[in-house]
């Protein structure tokens, strides 16, 4: 049964949330506050933590508000199945990925979010949207892909007072 109260946070979202100088910081902060105020459980994959730690420290993550989700063998198996669909789409020219290896982290994060019954996937990575669309068309994901380039007030039809 799908738990409508889980939000999966990708690396780009968290980076923008923590970097007050980033152009998307206010959007990220708006989504963060919106979901916390509505008692959503916010999760972040250990894969995203590894990406984050390339340029920052785990101590800087908002771990009081975001739960870490270990990437496990079940997630790996489902990611492999889904990557096969994306590789086929790439070979047919349906999916273009600029110098990115599909199986790397994007598909793993998307599938882990699905396995953990996420309702929303917060990201700043517009390039991964096409992968999401293909996976959704193939019944592999059902959560809402939420690009933080769109402010939460616009996404949810709220007045920004």
Phi, psi and omega in degrees: 000133183286129176268112185284013184241025180245130176241128178261129183253125177270173186301313182300321178299311184294321178301314181290327177298320185271344182260098183295345180269352183284142180301333181263006182304311182297322177296314179299315179297321178299313177297316181303310180294318180304309183288321178296319179295340180256016175061034172283149173271122180261132183233154177219131179289150174296338174295315178295325177299315179300317178298315181300319184288354174298322184237359182213182184250145178302332179296340181270355178286144179280066188285355171285338183244346180236123178275140177275138179242110179296138174280124186239184184296323178297314177300319181297316180298313180293326178295318178299316178300318182286324177299326177302318178298318181290321176299319178296318178297322178294317182293334178272357180082008179283331181237127175246130177233117182288102176052032179242139176268119187306310187295342183312242190260330184303308182294324179298315181294317179298315182288323177298320177301318178295314180300330182262018173060039177293146172264329181227148176235110183270126183209158170249002185271090181294334181294331181282353179300320181296320176298315178302313182301317179295315179296322179293316178300334180263011176072020182268337178224152180223000180282170179273120176280112187248105180273119185285002170294337176263121181300149182300329180295322177288317181301317184257010176062046181250152172280136180266084184268000000 
